[in-house]
């Protein structure tokens, strides 16, 4: 008779094999982002998204300015942005609950073959919601056409920080607010990339990635995955991801709604100020050398 633990161990090995996109032999947040962005519909076109969300409420001149700058700069009130953000979260939550419900269908060990796809789809909706919320609250295009074939390190790190905020990882909130301030004060995209890949934000990214590594090993395998296999008649219900998805989106929304890119009355936090000051020093050093 096959032991349940043996089944789970084999299933874990299969998941890692299927999801190890960066080839480091383990499941981590980079794998999730790489595969997630390869999933059709996950990448969000900033211009199309904002145009669709604003067209029923604002004229073409306002929308054009919002696309060229930020919704705040175009005069779109924060209350309206918050309202649209709530609708976006509600919309994405509806679809992600269907993925979780599918995991509850009986199938025993045969479900192992479908689990990687379900995990990617779940995190894919999380990534899509993250992009949409960041665009609503003033961030520029995250994934450009140049990133289509391969996601560059700066883009990867931006998304890791956003997901860190969504899951409440220490340091992520201050990092995303400092990034918003830097962008709001005109720090060029190329200089921002350096801060994300070699500068003061990079250690924060590494800490977030490490946190996700532990989470995915401990919770996805030991908790979520074991429950997903309907051993002895036990099944997982659609309510699990339905209930967990909204709090993640709400955390990011709450962080983004009060930054230099979205709130004209924003008051920076101590953590945000410290990170931004370090970014500013790094930018000055880079400019002096160039």
N, C-alpha and C positions, 0 to 999 in steps of 0.2 A: 504493500500500500504506500502511495506517495505521501510524504509528510507535507503538511501545509507550509512549514518553514522552507522546505526545499523548493516548493512551487514559487514562493515569494522571492527567494534568492535568485532563482533562474529568471524570473520576471524582471527583477531589478537589473540583472546583467543585460537582458534584452533591451530594456529602456535606455541604458547608457549607450549601448551599441548603436541604437537608432538615433539618439539625440546628440551624440558627441560631434557637433558640427565643427568645432575648432581643433579637434584631434588631440586633446590633452588627456584623454582617458577617463574623464569624469563629467558628470552633469553639472553645468554651472549656468549663470545668468547669461553669459555670452551665447551659449548654445541656444537658449530660449529666444533671445533677440534675433539671432541669425535666421533660425528656422521660422520664427514668427513673421519676420519681414518678408520672407519668401512666400508666405501664404497669401494668396490673392485677396485683395481687399483690405489688408492690414496697413499698408503704406497710405498715408493721407496726403493728398495734394492740398497745400495750404490755401492757395487761391480759390480753387473750386469749393473747398469746404466752407471757407468764410463767406464767399459769394452766396452760396446756397442758404447759409444760416441767416444772412442779413437782408436778402433780397425782398422779403415780405415786410420788412420794417423800415428800411432806409433807401434813399435814392442812390443812383449810380455814382454820383460825385462822392458821397460819403463812403460808399463801399470801395471805390477806387483808392481813396486816401487811406482807408483801413488796411488795404492790401499793400500799399506802398510803405506805410509806417506801422502803426498799431491801431487797434480799435479805439483805445483811449485817446490817441492823438487825433483820430477822426471825429471825436466828440460823442462816441457811443457811450452812454452811461454805464457805470459798473453794475448797477442793478439789472440792466437789460442783459449784460454779459452773464451775470450770475443766473438769470432766468434761463438763458439759452444753454448754459453749462448743465443745469439740472436736467433739461430735456435730453441733452446728449448722453448723460449718465443713464438716464431712464431707458433710452433707446438701446444702448450697448448692453445694459443689464438684461434686457429682455432676451437678447440673442444668446448671451453667455449661459443663461439658465437652461437653455435647450441642450447645450453641450453636456452639462452636468447630469441632466435627466437621462441622456443617452448612456451615460456610464452605469446607470442603474439597471440596465437590461441584463437578464440572465445570460451567462455564456461561459462561466468558469474560466479555466486557463486560456481558452481560445481568445478571451478578451485582450490578452497581452499584445496581440498584433495591432489592436486599435488604440491602446492607451497612449502611445506617443503622439498620434494625431490629435487625440482629445486634449492632451496637455498643451500642445502647440496652439490649438485653436483657442483654448482658454486664455493663455497668455497673449495670444494674438489680439484678442479683444481688449485686453488690458493695455497693450501697446498702442492700439488704435485710439482708445479713449485718452491715453496720455498725450498723444500728438494733438488730438482735437482740443483738449483743454489748454495745452500750451499755446496753441495758435489763437484761441479765443482771448487769452490773457496776455497777448503781445509778443510772444516769441516768434522769431523769423523761421523760415523753412528749415526743418531739421534734417530731412533726407533729400538731398538735391539729386538731379538727374545723373550727376557724376558718381553718386553713391549706389546707383542701381545694381551694378554688377557685384560690388563688394563694399560693405559698410565700413567706412574709415573709422579710425580709433576715436576721433573727437565725437563723431555721431554716436558711436557705441556708448561712449562715456556719458553723453548727454542723456541718452535713454536709460542708462543704468541709474543715474541720479534721479530721474523722474520716477522710476520704479521704486527706488529707495524711499522717496517721499511717500509713495502710495502705500508701502508696507511699513512705514514708520521707523525706518532705519536711522540711527543716530548720525547726525552730520549732514544728512541729505537735504533737510529743509533749509539750513543756512546756506548750503552750496547753491541751491537753485535760486534763492533770493539774491545771492551775490552775483550770480550769472545774469539775472534780470537787470540788476543795477548796472553792471558793466555794459551790457547791451544798450541800456537806456542812456548811458553817458557816452555812447559812440565808440566803444572799443570795437575795433575791426574784427571781422569774422576770423581772419587768419590768426590774429593775436589771441582771440578767444580759444581757438583750437589748441594753441600752445599751452594755455593755462589748463586746458582739459587733459592734455596728454603728458605734459612734463612739469607743469607748475603746481600751484598750491591746491588746486581742486583734485589733482590726480590721486594723492593719498586717500582722500575721502572716497573716491571711486573704488579704490582697491578694498577699502573697509566694507563698502556696501556689497561689492562682489563676493567678498569672503562671507559676509552675513548670509547672502543668498545661497552660497554653496552649502553652508551648514543647514539652512532651512530646507533646501531641496533634498538633501540626503536624509535628514531626520524626519521632516514632516511629509514630503511628497512620497517617499518610499515607505516609511514606518507608519504614517498615518493615512494620508489620502489614498495611496496605492493599495495598501492592504485592505482598506475598506472597499475599494473599487472592485476587487475580486469577490464575487458573490459566493464565498465559501460558506457551507452549511446554511444556505438560504439567505444570508445577509446581503443587502444591496445598499447602494448609495443613492440618495435622492437628489432631485434637481435643486432642492433648497440650499444645499451646501455652498455651491459656487454662487448661487443667486444672492445669498445672504452675505457672503464674504466680498463680493465684487464691489458693491456700492460703498462700503466704508473705505476701501482702497481709493476709489475715485474721489470720494469726498475729501480725503486727506490732501490729495493733490490740488483739488479745487480750492480748499481753504488756504493752502500755501500760495497758490498763484494769484488769488484774488487780492492779495495785499503785497504787491511788489512795485518797484519803480516803473515797471512796464504797464501796470494795470490800475494803479491807484494813485491819483494826484496828491493824496494826503498821506501817502505811505511814510511810516517812520521806521527806519531800519533797526534791526535787532543788533545786539552786541556781536553775536556770532557772524551775522551777515556783514557787519562793518569790518570785522577783523579779516575775513576772507577777502572782501573786496579790496581793502588796503594792500594786501599782499599781491593781489592780481594787478593793481595799479602800479606797484613797484616793479613787478616783472615786465609789464608792458613798457614802462619807461626804459628799463635796461635793454629790452629788445630793440626799441626805437633808437637808442643811443648807439647800438652796435650796427644798425642797418645804414 
